[in-house]
């Protein structure tokens, strides 16, 4: 087979993956399904957002993908390995960052943590020096290189965590809330680094987050699960089309509007900046801006209005509140 006709194998393949926990023992044990049959493929070099509300099954799925949990049913292969059976071998190909946990030694300087990880991941000295030079430059670690981890700011620690996860140059990077609690500057630094890691080194990245700005700036594809069921798999634009894409309309009246004088079924009046300014959310499939403006003129004389394109937060809320999966 020529190089042109060769196809790459997916780096992550889950087929009808499921996980059920049990509460209690014996005949009184109660089954609690955390992940229902879920199928997923991830190609090498993808940057995928794995999303869902709290309790949706995201963390359980991630733990099965990295080998911490064994599935109750179905199969999963990550880079050709069965995670639960080959966890040690998979660890050499995998980097993991949990935003609220650390893999660094709390009382040691950052440099000493890396030296310990070098031994754990069996990285030879030449590769270690070469990779650390790159990471120190890209993540700007030199200013706190000798600082104990417990004294680092949250932004510094997260940069340190990313370096630790990439020390052994893994093929796959799994990130769980990597920007949680970070200020605007620190978030920007982390996002810029992750984009470079994905685009230049073709590292496959799986991201779980509640920060939709992370998703909008980083992910080329999103998978949404809720109550253990995959609800959507595709691009953000595709999700907008499938959900109807809620848009926002900011309206300022010359006087306080008389809302009782109008009827706007299906349009949500979410908030007011003051007694004259209102924010409306509406479904682009049901209404056009001229139709809405025609209606709200009944409430009072309009001084100004501004329309916004759909925000991912609104789209995700629409999806979470729906009663079925949207398909792929």
C-alpha positions in Angstrom: 0.0 0.0 0.0 1.4 3.4 -1.0 1.8 6.2 1.6 -1.0 8.2 -0.1 -3.5 5.4 0.4 -2.6 4.6 4.0 -5.0 5.7 6.7 -4.0 6.5 10.3 -5.5 4.4 13.0 -7.4 6.3 15.8 -5.4 6.8 18.9 -8.4 6.3 21.2 -11.1 3.8 20.4 -14.0 3.2 22.9 -16.7 0.7 21.8 -19.9 0.6 23.9 -17.9 1.5 26.9 -19.9 1.5 30.2 -19.3 1.7 33.9 -21.7 0.7 36.7 -21.0 1.2 40.4 -22.7 -0.7 43.2 -24.0 0.7 46.5 -24.3 -1.8 49.3 -23.7 -5.5 49.3 -25.4 -8.7 48.5 -29.0 -8.8 47.4 -29.5 -5.2 48.7 -26.8 -3.8 46.4 -28.1 -1.1 44.1 -26.7 -0.6 40.7 -25.7 3.0 39.7 -24.9 3.4 36.0 -22.3 6.2 35.6 -21.5 5.7 31.9 -24.0 4.0 29.6 -22.8 2.3 26.4 -20.6 5.0 24.9 -18.6 4.8 21.7 -15.8 7.3 20.8 -12.9 7.5 18.5 -10.1 10.2 18.6 -7.7 10.6 15.8 -4.0 11.4 16.4 -3.4 15.2 16.8 -7.0 16.1 17.6 -7.8 18.7 20.3 -11.1 17.5 21.7 -13.3 19.0 24.3 -15.1 16.4 26.5 -17.9 18.3 28.1 -20.9 17.8 30.3 -22.5 19.0 33.6 -21.3 17.9 37.0 -22.2 14.2 37.5 -22.5 13.6 33.7 -19.9 10.8 33.7 -16.9 12.7 32.3 -14.4 11.9 35.1 -15.5 8.2 35.1 -15.0 8.0 31.4 -11.6 9.7 31.6 -10.5 7.3 34.4 -11.4 4.3 32.2 -9.4 5.9 29.3 -6.3 6.3 31.4 -6.6 2.9 33.2 -7.6 4.0 36.7 -11.0 2.3 36.4 -11.9 -1.0 34.6 -15.0 -0.8 32.4 -18.1 -2.8 33.4 -18.7 -3.4 29.7 -17.5 -2.6 26.2 -13.9 -2.2 25.1 -11.4 0.6 25.1 -7.9 0.9 23.4 -5.6 3.8 23.8 -2.6 3.9 21.5 -3.3 0.2 20.9 -3.2 -0.7 24.6 -6.0 -1.8 27.0 -5.7 0.9 29.7 -6.7 -1.2 32.7 -4.4 -4.1 31.8 -1.4 -2.1 30.5 -1.6 0.9 32.8 2.2 1.2 33.4 3.0 1.0 29.7 0.3 3.4 28.8 1.6 5.9 31.4 4.8 6.3 29.3 2.6 7.5 26.4 0.2 9.6 28.4 0.3 12.9 30.2 -2.4 13.9 32.7 -3.1 17.2 34.4 -5.9 17.6 37.0 -6.5 21.2 37.8 -7.3 20.6 41.5 -4.6 18.0 42.1 -0.9 17.9 41.7 1.8 15.4 40.6 4.5 17.7 42.0 6.2 17.2 45.4 4.8 20.0 47.6 7.9 20.7 49.7 10.5 20.3 46.9 11.7 22.9 44.5 10.1 22.5 41.1 13.4 21.3 39.6 13.6 18.4 42.1 10.1 17.3 41.1 11.2 17.0 37.5 14.3 15.1 38.4 12.2 12.5 40.2 9.7 12.3 37.3 12.6 11.8 34.9 13.5 8.6 36.8 9.8 7.5 37.1 9.2 7.9 33.3 12.6 6.4 32.4 13.7 9.4 30.4 17.4 9.4 29.5 19.6 12.3 30.4 20.0 13.7 26.9 16.2 13.6 26.1 15.5 15.1 29.6 17.8 18.1 29.0 16.5 18.7 25.6 12.8 18.5 26.6 13.3 20.6 29.7 15.1 23.3 27.8 12.0 23.5 25.5 9.5 23.5 28.3 11.4 26.1 30.4 11.4 28.4 27.4 7.8 27.9 26.3 6.3 28.0 29.8 8.7 30.6 31.3 9.7 28.4 34.3 13.1 29.9 35.0 12.0 32.6 37.4 10.6 30.0 39.8 12.7 27.0 38.9 14.2 26.7 42.4 11.0 27.6 44.3 9.2 25.0 46.5 5.9 24.0 44.9 3.9 25.1 47.9 5.1 28.7 47.4 4.1 28.9 43.8 1.1 30.9 42.6 -1.7 29.0 41.0 -0.7 30.1 37.6 2.9 29.2 38.2 1.9 25.8 39.5 -0.3 25.0 36.5 2.6 25.8 34.2 4.7 23.5 36.3 2.1 20.8 36.1 2.0 21.1 32.3 5.7 20.7 32.1 5.6 17.7 34.4 2.9 16.0 32.2 4.9 16.6 29.1 8.4 15.7 30.4 8.4 12.3 28.8 6.9 13.7 25.5 3.6 11.7 25.6 1.5 11.2 22.5 -1.7 12.0 24.5 -2.4 14.8 27.0 -5.5 14.6 29.2 -6.5 17.8 30.9 -9.1 18.1 33.6 -10.0 21.8 34.3 -6.5 23.1 33.6 -7.4 26.8 33.9 -9.7 26.6 36.9 -9.0 29.5 39.3 -6.5 31.2 37.0 -6.5 34.9 36.2 -6.9 36.2 32.7 -3.2 36.4 32.0 -2.4 32.9 33.3 -5.3 31.5 31.3 -4.0 33.1 28.2 -0.5 31.7 28.8 -1.8 28.2 29.3 -4.0 28.3 26.2 -1.3 29.6 24.0 1.1 26.9 25.1 -1.6 24.1 24.6 -2.3 25.4 21.1 1.4 25.3 20.2 1.8 21.8 21.7 -1.1 20.5 19.7 -0.3 22.2 16.4 3.4 21.9 16.3 4.0 18.6 18.0 0.7 17.1 17.0 0.0 16.0 20.6 -3.5 14.6 20.9 -5.3 16.5 23.7 -8.5 15.6 25.5 -9.8 18.5 27.6 -12.6 18.6 30.2 -13.7 22.0 31.4 -16.6 24.1 32.4 -15.0 27.2 31.0 -16.5 27.5 27.5 -13.9 30.1 26.6 -11.3 27.3 26.8 -13.4 25.3 24.4 -14.0 28.1 21.9 -10.3 29.0 21.8 -8.8 25.5 21.8 -11.0 22.7 20.6 -11.6 21.6 17.0 -14.2 19.1 18.2 -16.5 18.6 21.2 -18.1 15.5 22.7 -21.0 16.2 25.1 -22.3 13.6 27.6 -25.0 13.9 30.2 -26.2 11.2 32.6 -23.7 8.9 31.2 -25.0 9.2 27.6 -23.2 10.7 24.6 -25.5 13.6 23.4 -23.3 15.2 20.8 -20.1 14.6 18.8 -19.0 17.2 16.3 -17.8 20.8 15.8 -19.1 23.9 17.7 -20.7 25.1 14.5 -22.5 21.8 14.1 -23.8 22.1 17.6 -25.1 25.5 17.0 -27.1 24.2 14.0 -28.5 21.2 16.0 -29.6 23.2 19.0 -31.1 26.2 17.2 -28.3 28.5 18.5 -29.6 30.9 21.1 -28.7 34.5 20.3 -28.7 37.6 22.5 -30.3 40.9 22.0 -29.5 43.9 24.2 -32.2 46.6 24.1 -32.2 50.0 25.8 -35.5 51.9 26.1 -36.0 55.6 26.5 -38.2 54.9 29.6 -38.9 51.9 31.7 -40.5 49.3 29.4 -44.1 48.1 29.9 -43.5 44.3 29.6 -47.2 43.5 30.3 -48.1 45.1 27.0 -46.3 42.5 24.9 -46.3 38.8 24.3 -43.0 37.1 23.6 -43.5 33.3 24.0 -40.2 31.4 23.8 -38.0 34.5 24.3 -36.3 34.7 27.7 -35.8 38.0 29.5 -32.7 37.1 31.5 -31.5 40.2 33.1 -31.5 44.0 33.2 -28.6 46.4 33.6 -31.0 49.0 34.9 -34.7 49.7 34.6 -34.4 50.7 30.9 -31.9 48.1 29.6 -32.8 44.4 29.1 -31.1 41.3 27.7 -33.2 38.8 25.7 -32.2 35.3 24.6 -34.0 33.9 21.6 -33.8 30.9 19.2 -32.7 31.9 15.7 -34.8 29.1 14.3 -38.0 30.6 15.7 -37.5 34.4 15.5 -35.6 36.9 13.4 -34.4 40.2 15.0 -36.9 42.3 13.1 -39.8 40.1 14.4 -38.5 40.6 18.0 -38.1 44.3 17.6 -41.5 44.7 16.2 -43.0 43.0 19.3 -40.9 44.9 21.9 -41.8 48.3 20.4 -45.1 47.7 22.2 -43.3 48.0 25.5 -41.8 51.4 24.8 -39.7 53.6 22.6 -36.4 51.9 21.8 -33.3 54.1 22.2 -30.6 51.5 21.2 -30.2 47.8 20.5 -27.3 45.4 20.0 -27.3 41.8 18.7 -24.7 39.1 19.6 -23.9 35.8 18.0 -24.6 32.7 20.0 -22.4 32.0 23.0 -21.3 28.5 23.8 -22.6 28.8 27.4 -26.1 29.4 26.1 -25.8 26.6 23.5 -24.6 24.1 26.1 -27.4 25.0 28.5 -29.9 24.4 25.7 -28.3 21.0 25.2 -28.2 20.1 28.9 -31.8 21.0 29.3 -32.9 18.9 26.3 -34.5 15.5 26.6 -32.4 13.6 24.1 -29.1 13.2 22.4 -28.5 15.1 19.2 -26.5 12.5 17.4 -23.2 12.8 15.6 
